Amino acid sequence: MRADARRNYERILSVAREAFTEHGPDAPLDDIARRAQVGPGTLYRHFPNREALIEAVYRADIEARTQRTTELLETLPPGEAFEEWMRGYVEAVRGNRSLATTLKAAMDHDSETFALCKKMLHDAAAKIVRAAQDGGVIRDDVTPRDLLLMVHAIGVAAEATPDAAPRLLTVMLDGLRRQEP
């Protein structure tokens, strides 16, 4: 993609994310194009229909989260990477749950994008769990699905009481730590 086309694509995604957060998946596409400072033709060249735009926003968010997993594992020891990953995931759930719920509800759950995003999240969780287990940080019986369910639950619980998130994460981390015999 040419540099200007890439900039337009990224700007459309950013504006669409905001519009979907504000107005749900039915946000007018012409308004998104106008706010992104592109013509409707440019928007439709990149995203032929509403579902394509919704899927692209959702996928971009999941890709950013999985990229963060790689960055953490490359720059921090396993225990710190694991804790930072969990904190970041909880914050992402807390901050973007309404958008993610809106986008997931508007997507076809049989779509390739939905399946790919689900796999990317599971693979990211598997990488962080494996690194933490190999580093002797967490119990060997923790699965990627366990971790995803727990951090999601804390993120949802912390929506109503944000000050509870750090305490809940600490309790969860204590329960996940490998116990010495």
PyMOL CGO cylinders between C-alpha atoms (Angstrom):
from pymol import cmd
from pymol.cgo import CYLINDER

trace = [
    CYLINDER, 0.00, 0.00, 0.00, 1.31, 3.46, -0.87, 0.3, 1, 1, 1, 1, 1, 1,
    CYLINDER, 1.31, 3.46, -0.87, 2.17, 5.72, 2.08, 0.3, 1, 1, 1, 1, 1, 1,
    CYLINDER, 2.17, 5.72, 2.08, -0.79, 8.05, 1.48, 0.3, 1, 1, 1, 1, 1, 1,
    CYLINDER, -0.79, 8.05, 1.48, -3.17, 5.12, 1.11, 0.3, 1, 1, 1, 1, 1, 1,
    CYLINDER, -3.17, 5.12, 1.11, -1.79, 3.60, 4.32, 0.3, 1, 1, 1, 1, 1, 1,
    CYLINDER, -1.79, 3.60, 4.32, -2.31, 6.90, 6.17, 0.3, 1, 1, 1, 1, 1, 1,
    CYLINDER, -2.31, 6.90, 6.17, -5.89, 7.08, 4.91, 0.3, 1, 1, 1, 1, 1, 1,
    CYLINDER, -5.89, 7.08, 4.91, -6.51, 3.48, 5.95, 0.3, 1, 1, 1, 1, 1, 1,
    CYLINDER, -6.51, 3.48, 5.95, -5.16, 4.10, 9.46, 0.3, 1, 1, 1, 1, 1, 1,
    CYLINDER, -5.16, 4.10, 9.46, -7.07, 7.38, 9.82, 0.3, 1, 1, 1, 1, 1, 1,
    CYLINDER, -7.07, 7.38, 9.82, -10.32, 5.69, 8.74, 0.3, 1, 1, 1, 1, 1, 1,
    CYLINDER, -10.32, 5.69, 8.74, -9.74, 2.89, 11.29, 0.3, 1, 1, 1, 1, 1, 1,
    CYLINDER, -9.74, 2.89, 11.29, -9.05, 5.38, 14.07, 0.3, 1, 1, 1, 1, 1, 1,
    CYLINDER, -9.05, 5.38, 14.07, -12.12, 7.48, 13.30, 0.3, 1, 1, 1, 1, 1, 1,
    CYLINDER, -12.12, 7.48, 13.30, -14.29, 4.37, 12.85, 0.3, 1, 1, 1, 1, 1, 1,
    CYLINDER, -14.29, 4.37, 12.85, -13.16, 3.10, 16.27, 0.3, 1, 1, 1, 1, 1, 1,
    CYLINDER, -13.16, 3.10, 16.27, -14.26, 6.42, 17.81, 0.3, 1, 1, 1, 1, 1, 1,
    CYLINDER, -14.26, 6.42, 17.81, -17.54, 6.49, 15.87, 0.3, 1, 1, 1, 1, 1, 1,
    CYLINDER, -17.54, 6.49, 15.87, -18.40, 2.89, 16.79, 0.3, 1, 1, 1, 1, 1, 1,
    CYLINDER, -18.40, 2.89, 16.79, -17.64, 3.68, 20.43, 0.3, 1, 1, 1, 1, 1, 1,
    CYLINDER, -17.64, 3.68, 20.43, -19.90, 6.74, 20.33, 0.3, 1, 1, 1, 1, 1, 1,
    CYLINDER, -19.90, 6.74, 20.33, -22.74, 5.48, 18.13, 0.3, 1, 1, 1, 1, 1, 1,
    CYLINDER, -22.74, 5.48, 18.13, -22.43, 1.71, 17.87, 0.3, 1, 1, 1, 1, 1, 1,
    CYLINDER, -22.43, 1.71, 17.87, -21.96, -0.33, 14.70, 0.3, 1, 1, 1, 1, 1, 1,
    CYLINDER, -21.96, -0.33, 14.70, -24.60, 1.71, 12.86, 0.3, 1, 1, 1, 1, 1, 1,
    CYLINDER, -24.60, 1.71, 12.86, -22.49, 4.88, 12.86, 0.3, 1, 1, 1, 1, 1, 1,
    CYLINDER, -22.49, 4.88, 12.86, -22.97, 6.49, 9.44, 0.3, 1, 1, 1, 1, 1, 1,
    CYLINDER, -22.97, 6.49, 9.44, -20.13, 5.55, 7.09, 0.3, 1, 1, 1, 1, 1, 1,
    CYLINDER, -20.13, 5.55, 7.09, -20.32, 8.91, 5.32, 0.3, 1, 1, 1, 1, 1, 1,
    CYLINDER, -20.32, 8.91, 5.32, -19.73, 10.64, 8.67, 0.3, 1, 1, 1, 1, 1, 1,
    CYLINDER, -19.73, 10.64, 8.67, -16.74, 8.38, 9.30, 0.3, 1, 1, 1, 1, 1, 1,
    CYLINDER, -16.74, 8.38, 9.30, -15.31, 9.32, 5.89, 0.3, 1, 1, 1, 1, 1, 1,
    CYLINDER, -15.31, 9.32, 5.89, -15.90, 13.03, 6.55, 0.3, 1, 1, 1, 1, 1, 1,
    CYLINDER, -15.90, 13.03, 6.55, -14.30, 12.89, 10.03, 0.3, 1, 1, 1, 1, 1, 1,
    CYLINDER, -14.30, 12.89, 10.03, -11.35, 10.96, 8.58, 0.3, 1, 1, 1, 1, 1, 1,
    CYLINDER, -11.35, 10.96, 8.58, -11.01, 13.69, 5.95, 0.3, 1, 1, 1, 1, 1, 1,
    CYLINDER, -11.01, 13.69, 5.95, -11.40, 11.29, 3.04, 0.3, 1, 1, 1, 1, 1, 1,
    CYLINDER, -11.40, 11.29, 3.04, -14.09, 10.95, 0.43, 0.3, 1, 1, 1, 1, 1, 1,
    CYLINDER, -14.09, 10.95, 0.43, -16.68, 8.17, 0.60, 0.3, 1, 1, 1, 1, 1, 1,
    CYLINDER, -16.68, 8.17, 0.60, -14.98, 6.55, -2.40, 0.3, 1, 1, 1, 1, 1, 1,
    CYLINDER, -14.98, 6.55, -2.40, -11.72, 6.24, -0.45, 0.3, 1, 1, 1, 1, 1, 1,
    CYLINDER, -11.72, 6.24, -0.45, -13.52, 4.65, 2.48, 0.3, 1, 1, 1, 1, 1, 1,
    CYLINDER, -13.52, 4.65, 2.48, -15.33, 2.17, 0.23, 0.3, 1, 1, 1, 1, 1, 1,
    CYLINDER, -15.33, 2.17, 0.23, -12.13, 1.36, -1.69, 0.3, 1, 1, 1, 1, 1, 1,
    CYLINDER, -12.13, 1.36, -1.69, -10.55, 0.21, 1.57, 0.3, 1, 1, 1, 1, 1, 1,
    CYLINDER, -10.55, 0.21, 1.57, -13.72, -1.21, 3.14, 0.3, 1, 1, 1, 1, 1, 1,
    CYLINDER, -13.72, -1.21, 3.14, -16.37, -2.31, 0.61, 0.3, 1, 1, 1, 1, 1, 1,
    CYLINDER, -16.37, -2.31, 0.61, -19.08, -2.54, 3.29, 0.3, 1, 1, 1, 1, 1, 1,
    CYLINDER, -19.08, -2.54, 3.29, -19.83, -1.85, 6.94, 0.3, 1, 1, 1, 1, 1, 1,
    CYLINDER, -19.83, -1.85, 6.94, -18.94, -5.39, 8.03, 0.3, 1, 1, 1, 1, 1, 1,
    CYLINDER, -18.94, -5.39, 8.03, -15.49, -5.09, 6.43, 0.3, 1, 1, 1, 1, 1, 1,
    CYLINDER, -15.49, -5.09, 6.43, -14.85, -1.89, 8.40, 0.3, 1, 1, 1, 1, 1, 1,
    CYLINDER, -14.85, -1.89, 8.40, -16.12, -3.39, 11.67, 0.3, 1, 1, 1, 1, 1, 1,
    CYLINDER, -16.12, -3.39, 11.67, -13.94, -6.46, 11.17, 0.3, 1, 1, 1, 1, 1, 1,
    CYLINDER, -13.94, -6.46, 11.17, -10.89, -4.30, 10.35, 0.3, 1, 1, 1, 1, 1, 1,
    CYLINDER, -10.89, -4.30, 10.35, -11.30, -2.22, 13.54, 0.3, 1, 1, 1, 1, 1, 1,
    CYLINDER, -11.30, -2.22, 13.54, -11.71, -5.35, 15.67, 0.3, 1, 1, 1, 1, 1, 1,
    CYLINDER, -11.71, -5.35, 15.67, -8.77, -7.08, 14.01, 0.3, 1, 1, 1, 1, 1, 1,
    CYLINDER, -8.77, -7.08, 14.01, -6.50, -4.04, 14.40, 0.3, 1, 1, 1, 1, 1, 1,
    CYLINDER, -6.50, -4.04, 14.40, -7.26, -3.95, 18.13, 0.3, 1, 1, 1, 1, 1, 1,
    CYLINDER, -7.26, -3.95, 18.13, -6.51, -7.67, 18.53, 0.3, 1, 1, 1, 1, 1, 1,
    CYLINDER, -6.51, -7.67, 18.53, -3.32, -7.38, 16.45, 0.3, 1, 1, 1, 1, 1, 1,
    CYLINDER, -3.32, -7.38, 16.45, -2.11, -4.54, 18.69, 0.3, 1, 1, 1, 1, 1, 1,
    CYLINDER, -2.11, -4.54, 18.69, -2.78, -6.64, 21.77, 0.3, 1, 1, 1, 1, 1, 1,
    CYLINDER, -2.78, -6.64, 21.77, -0.93, -9.66, 20.38, 0.3, 1, 1, 1, 1, 1, 1,
    CYLINDER, -0.93, -9.66, 20.38, 1.99, -7.48, 19.25, 0.3, 1, 1, 1, 1, 1, 1,
    CYLINDER, 1.99, -7.48, 19.25, 2.22, -6.17, 22.81, 0.3, 1, 1, 1, 1, 1, 1,
    CYLINDER, 2.22, -6.17, 22.81, 2.67, -9.77, 24.00, 0.3, 1, 1, 1, 1, 1, 1,
    CYLINDER, 2.67, -9.77, 24.00, 5.71, -10.19, 21.76, 0.3, 1, 1, 1, 1, 1, 1,
    CYLINDER, 5.71, -10.19, 21.76, 7.17, -6.86, 22.90, 0.3, 1, 1, 1, 1, 1, 1,
    CYLINDER, 7.17, -6.86, 22.90, 6.78, -7.76, 26.57, 0.3, 1, 1, 1, 1, 1, 1,
    CYLINDER, 6.78, -7.76, 26.57, 8.40, -11.16, 26.13, 0.3, 1, 1, 1, 1, 1, 1,
    CYLINDER, 8.40, -11.16, 26.13, 11.34, -9.62, 24.24, 0.3, 1, 1, 1, 1, 1, 1,
    CYLINDER, 11.34, -9.62, 24.24, 11.99, -6.86, 26.79, 0.3, 1, 1, 1, 1, 1, 1,
    CYLINDER, 11.99, -6.86, 26.79, 11.11, -8.19, 30.24, 0.3, 1, 1, 1, 1, 1, 1,
    CYLINDER, 11.11, -8.19, 30.24, 11.85, -11.26, 32.35, 0.3, 1, 1, 1, 1, 1, 1,
    CYLINDER, 11.85, -11.26, 32.35, 9.01, -13.84, 32.23, 0.3, 1, 1, 1, 1, 1, 1,
    CYLINDER, 9.01, -13.84, 32.23, 7.44, -12.88, 35.57, 0.3, 1, 1, 1, 1, 1, 1,
    CYLINDER, 7.44, -12.88, 35.57, 7.38, -9.16, 34.80, 0.3, 1, 1, 1, 1, 1, 1,
    CYLINDER, 7.38, -9.16, 34.80, 6.15, -9.78, 31.25, 0.3, 1, 1, 1, 1, 1, 1,
    CYLINDER, 6.15, -9.78, 31.25, 3.35, -11.99, 32.60, 0.3, 1, 1, 1, 1, 1, 1,
    CYLINDER, 3.35, -11.99, 32.60, 2.22, -9.41, 35.17, 0.3, 1, 1, 1, 1, 1, 1,
    CYLINDER, 2.22, -9.41, 35.17, 2.44, -6.51, 32.72, 0.3, 1, 1, 1, 1, 1, 1,
    CYLINDER, 2.44, -6.51, 32.72, 0.51, -8.51, 30.11, 0.3, 1, 1, 1, 1, 1, 1,
    CYLINDER, 0.51, -8.51, 30.11, -2.27, -9.21, 32.61, 0.3, 1, 1, 1, 1, 1, 1,
    CYLINDER, -2.27, -9.21, 32.61, -2.45, -5.57, 33.73, 0.3, 1, 1, 1, 1, 1, 1,
    CYLINDER, -2.45, -5.57, 33.73, -2.56, -4.39, 30.13, 0.3, 1, 1, 1, 1, 1, 1,
    CYLINDER, -2.56, -4.39, 30.13, -5.22, -6.92, 29.20, 0.3, 1, 1, 1, 1, 1, 1,
    CYLINDER, -5.22, -6.92, 29.20, -7.42, -5.91, 32.14, 0.3, 1, 1, 1, 1, 1, 1,
    CYLINDER, -7.42, -5.91, 32.14, -7.06, -2.25, 31.18, 0.3, 1, 1, 1, 1, 1, 1,
    CYLINDER, -7.06, -2.25, 31.18, -7.91, -3.07, 27.56, 0.3, 1, 1, 1, 1, 1, 1,
    CYLINDER, -7.91, -3.07, 27.56, -11.04, -4.94, 28.65, 0.3, 1, 1, 1, 1, 1, 1,
    CYLINDER, -11.04, -4.94, 28.65, -12.01, -2.12, 31.01, 0.3, 1, 1, 1, 1, 1, 1,
    CYLINDER, -12.01, -2.12, 31.01, -11.42, 0.59, 28.47, 0.3, 1, 1, 1, 1, 1, 1,
    CYLINDER, -11.42, 0.59, 28.47, -12.72, -1.09, 25.33, 0.3, 1, 1, 1, 1, 1, 1,
    CYLINDER, -12.72, -1.09, 25.33, -15.31, -3.59, 26.49, 0.3, 1, 1, 1, 1, 1, 1,
    CYLINDER, -15.31, -3.59, 26.49, -18.29, -1.70, 25.15, 0.3, 1, 1, 1, 1, 1, 1,
    CYLINDER, -18.29, -1.70, 25.15, -16.58, -1.27, 21.78, 0.3, 1, 1, 1, 1, 1, 1,
    CYLINDER, -16.58, -1.27, 21.78, -15.42, -4.89, 21.65, 0.3, 1, 1, 1, 1, 1, 1,
    CYLINDER, -15.42, -4.89, 21.65, -18.89, -6.12, 22.63, 0.3, 1, 1, 1, 1, 1, 1,
    CYLINDER, -18.89, -6.12, 22.63, -20.46, -3.87, 19.98, 0.3, 1, 1, 1, 1, 1, 1,
    CYLINDER, -20.46, -3.87, 19.98, -18.06, -5.01, 17.28, 0.3, 1, 1, 1, 1, 1, 1,
    CYLINDER, -18.06, -5.01, 17.28, -18.33, -8.69, 18.17, 0.3, 1, 1, 1, 1, 1, 1,
    CYLINDER, -18.33, -8.69, 18.17, -22.12, -8.46, 18.14, 0.3, 1, 1, 1, 1, 1, 1,
    CYLINDER, -22.12, -8.46, 18.14, -22.07, -6.86, 14.70, 0.3, 1, 1, 1, 1, 1, 1,
    CYLINDER, -22.07, -6.86, 14.70, -19.68, -9.44, 13.25, 0.3, 1, 1, 1, 1, 1, 1,
    CYLINDER, -19.68, -9.44, 13.25, -20.55, -12.78, 11.81, 0.3, 1, 1, 1, 1, 1, 1,
    CYLINDER, -20.55, -12.78, 11.81, -19.16, -15.24, 14.35, 0.3, 1, 1, 1, 1, 1, 1,
    CYLINDER, -19.16, -15.24, 14.35, -18.50, -17.67, 11.54, 0.3, 1, 1, 1, 1, 1, 1,
    CYLINDER, -18.50, -17.67, 11.54, -16.34, -15.14, 9.71, 0.3, 1, 1, 1, 1, 1, 1,
    CYLINDER, -16.34, -15.14, 9.71, -12.68, -15.78, 9.04, 0.3, 1, 1, 1, 1, 1, 1,
    CYLINDER, -12.68, -15.78, 9.04, -11.79, -12.55, 10.86, 0.3, 1, 1, 1, 1, 1, 1,
    CYLINDER, -11.79, -12.55, 10.86, -13.60, -13.57, 14.03, 0.3, 1, 1, 1, 1, 1, 1,
    CYLINDER, -13.60, -13.57, 14.03, -11.94, -17.00, 14.00, 0.3, 1, 1, 1, 1, 1, 1,
    CYLINDER, -11.94, -17.00, 14.00, -8.54, -15.44, 13.30, 0.3, 1, 1, 1, 1, 1, 1,
    CYLINDER, -8.54, -15.44, 13.30, -8.90, -12.91, 16.13, 0.3, 1, 1, 1, 1, 1, 1,
    CYLINDER, -8.90, -12.91, 16.13, -9.94, -15.64, 18.56, 0.3, 1, 1, 1, 1, 1, 1,
    CYLINDER, -9.94, -15.64, 18.56, -6.89, -17.67, 17.53, 0.3, 1, 1, 1, 1, 1, 1,
    CYLINDER, -6.89, -17.67, 17.53, -4.55, -14.67, 17.83, 0.3, 1, 1, 1, 1, 1, 1,
    CYLINDER, -4.55, -14.67, 17.83, -5.75, -13.97, 21.38, 0.3, 1, 1, 1, 1, 1, 1,
    CYLINDER, -5.75, -13.97, 21.38, -5.38, -17.62, 22.35, 0.3, 1, 1, 1, 1, 1, 1,
    CYLINDER, -5.38, -17.62, 22.35, -1.90, -17.81, 20.80, 0.3, 1, 1, 1, 1, 1, 1,
    CYLINDER, -1.90, -17.81, 20.80, -0.81, -14.64, 22.63, 0.3, 1, 1, 1, 1, 1, 1,
    CYLINDER, -0.81, -14.64, 22.63, -2.09, -16.04, 25.92, 0.3, 1, 1, 1, 1, 1, 1,
    CYLINDER, -2.09, -16.04, 25.92, -0.35, -19.35, 25.19, 0.3, 1, 1, 1, 1, 1, 1,
    CYLINDER, -0.35, -19.35, 25.19, 2.97, -17.57, 24.59, 0.3, 1, 1, 1, 1, 1, 1,
    CYLINDER, 2.97, -17.57, 24.59, 2.78, -15.60, 27.83, 0.3, 1, 1, 1, 1, 1, 1,
    CYLINDER, 2.78, -15.60, 27.83, 1.64, -18.64, 29.84, 0.3, 1, 1, 1, 1, 1, 1,
    CYLINDER, 1.64, -18.64, 29.84, 4.37, -20.84, 28.36, 0.3, 1, 1, 1, 1, 1, 1,
    CYLINDER, 4.37, -20.84, 28.36, 7.07, -18.25, 29.10, 0.3, 1, 1, 1, 1, 1, 1,
    CYLINDER, 7.07, -18.25, 29.10, 5.85, -17.80, 32.67, 0.3, 1, 1, 1, 1, 1, 1,
    CYLINDER, 5.85, -17.80, 32.67, 5.65, -21.56, 33.26, 0.3, 1, 1, 1, 1, 1, 1,
    CYLINDER, 5.65, -21.56, 33.26, 9.08, -22.17, 31.70, 0.3, 1, 1, 1, 1, 1, 1,
    CYLINDER, 9.08, -22.17, 31.70, 10.44, -19.37, 33.89, 0.3, 1, 1, 1, 1, 1, 1,
    CYLINDER, 10.44, -19.37, 33.89, 9.06, -21.06, 37.01, 0.3, 1, 1, 1, 1, 1, 1,
    CYLINDER, 9.06, -21.06, 37.01, 6.72, -18.14, 37.68, 0.3, 1, 1, 1, 1, 1, 1,
    CYLINDER, 6.72, -18.14, 37.68, 3.26, -19.71, 37.49, 0.3, 1, 1, 1, 1, 1, 1,
    CYLINDER, 3.26, -19.71, 37.49, 1.71, -23.08, 38.12, 0.3, 1, 1, 1, 1, 1, 1,
    CYLINDER, 1.71, -23.08, 38.12, 1.98, -25.74, 35.42, 0.3, 1, 1, 1, 1, 1, 1,
    CYLINDER, 1.98, -25.74, 35.42, -1.77, -26.40, 35.37, 0.3, 1, 1, 1, 1, 1, 1,
    CYLINDER, -1.77, -26.40, 35.37, -2.70, -22.89, 34.17, 0.3, 1, 1, 1, 1, 1, 1,
    CYLINDER, -2.70, -22.89, 34.17, -4.04, -22.90, 30.60, 0.3, 1, 1, 1, 1, 1, 1,
    CYLINDER, -4.04, -22.90, 30.60, -4.26, -19.99, 28.15, 0.3, 1, 1, 1, 1, 1, 1,
    CYLINDER, -4.26, -19.99, 28.15, -8.06, -20.20, 28.33, 0.3, 1, 1, 1, 1, 1, 1,
    CYLINDER, -8.06, -20.20, 28.33, -7.92, -19.99, 32.15, 0.3, 1, 1, 1, 1, 1, 1,
    CYLINDER, -7.92, -19.99, 32.15, -5.86, -16.84, 31.88, 0.3, 1, 1, 1, 1, 1, 1,
    CYLINDER, -5.86, -16.84, 31.88, -8.10, -15.20, 29.26, 0.3, 1, 1, 1, 1, 1, 1,
    CYLINDER, -8.10, -15.20, 29.26, -11.22, -15.94, 31.31, 0.3, 1, 1, 1, 1, 1, 1,
    CYLINDER, -11.22, -15.94, 31.31, -9.69, -14.58, 34.51, 0.3, 1, 1, 1, 1, 1, 1,
    CYLINDER, -9.69, -14.58, 34.51, -8.31, -11.32, 33.11, 0.3, 1, 1, 1, 1, 1, 1,
    CYLINDER, -8.31, -11.32, 33.11, -11.52, -10.72, 31.19, 0.3, 1, 1, 1, 1, 1, 1,
    CYLINDER, -11.52, -10.72, 31.19, -13.56, -11.26, 34.36, 0.3, 1, 1, 1, 1, 1, 1,
    CYLINDER, -13.56, -11.26, 34.36, -11.41, -8.80, 36.31, 0.3, 1, 1, 1, 1, 1, 1,
    CYLINDER, -11.41, -8.80, 36.31, -11.67, -6.26, 33.51, 0.3, 1, 1, 1, 1, 1, 1,
    CYLINDER, -11.67, -6.26, 33.51, -15.46, -6.53, 33.52, 0.3, 1, 1, 1, 1, 1, 1,
    CYLINDER, -15.46, -6.53, 33.52, -15.65, -6.37, 37.33, 0.3, 1, 1, 1, 1, 1, 1,
    CYLINDER, -15.65, -6.37, 37.33, -13.36, -3.34, 37.39, 0.3, 1, 1, 1, 1, 1, 1,
    CYLINDER, -13.36, -3.34, 37.39, -15.60, -1.35, 35.05, 0.3, 1, 1, 1, 1, 1, 1,
    CYLINDER, -15.60, -1.35, 35.05, -17.94, -0.53, 37.91, 0.3, 1, 1, 1, 1, 1, 1,
    CYLINDER, -17.94, -0.53, 37.91, -15.19, -0.26, 40.55, 0.3, 1, 1, 1, 1, 1, 1,
    CYLINDER, -15.19, -0.26, 40.55, -11.90, 0.69, 38.85, 0.3, 1, 1, 1, 1, 1, 1,
    CYLINDER, -11.90, 0.69, 38.85, -10.00, 0.82, 42.13, 0.3, 1, 1, 1, 1, 1, 1,
    CYLINDER, -10.00, 0.82, 42.13, -10.69, -2.92, 42.59, 0.3, 1, 1, 1, 1, 1, 1,
    CYLINDER, -10.69, -2.92, 42.59, -8.60, -3.97, 39.55, 0.3, 1, 1, 1, 1, 1, 1,
    CYLINDER, -8.60, -3.97, 39.55, -5.13, -3.80, 41.18, 0.3, 1, 1, 1, 1, 1, 1,
    CYLINDER, -5.13, -3.80, 41.18, -6.30, -5.72, 44.25, 0.3, 1, 1, 1, 1, 1, 1,
    CYLINDER, -6.30, -5.72, 44.25, -8.09, -8.36, 42.19, 0.3, 1, 1, 1, 1, 1, 1,
    CYLINDER, -8.09, -8.36, 42.19, -5.02, -8.77, 39.97, 0.3, 1, 1, 1, 1, 1, 1,
    CYLINDER, -5.02, -8.77, 39.97, -2.79, -9.19, 43.02, 0.3, 1, 1, 1, 1, 1, 1,
    CYLINDER, -2.79, -9.19, 43.02, -5.09, -11.88, 44.43, 0.3, 1, 1, 1, 1, 1, 1,
    CYLINDER, -5.09, -11.88, 44.43, -5.17, -13.63, 41.06, 0.3, 1, 1, 1, 1, 1, 1,
    CYLINDER, -5.17, -13.63, 41.06, -1.39, -13.44, 40.67, 0.3, 1, 1, 1, 1, 1, 1,
    CYLINDER, -1.39, -13.44, 40.67, -0.90, -14.91, 44.13, 0.3, 1, 1, 1, 1, 1, 1,
    CYLINDER, -0.90, -14.91, 44.13, -3.17, -17.81, 43.19, 0.3, 1, 1, 1, 1, 1, 1,
    CYLINDER, -3.17, -17.81, 43.19, -1.34, -18.42, 39.90, 0.3, 1, 1, 1, 1, 1, 1,
    CYLINDER, -1.34, -18.42, 39.90, 2.16, -18.41, 41.35, 0.3, 1, 1, 1, 1, 1, 1,
    CYLINDER, 2.16, -18.41, 41.35, 4.00, -21.69, 41.45, 0.3, 1, 1, 1, 1, 1, 1,
    CYLINDER, 4.00, -21.69, 41.45, 4.00, -23.00, 45.01, 0.3, 1, 1, 1, 1, 1, 1,
    CYLINDER, 4.00, -23.00, 45.01, 7.26, -24.31, 46.39, 0.3, 1, 1, 1, 1, 1, 1,
    CYLINDER, 7.26, -24.31, 46.39, 6.93, -27.80, 47.96, 0.3, 1, 1, 1, 1, 1, 1,
]
cmd.load_cgo(trace, "trace")
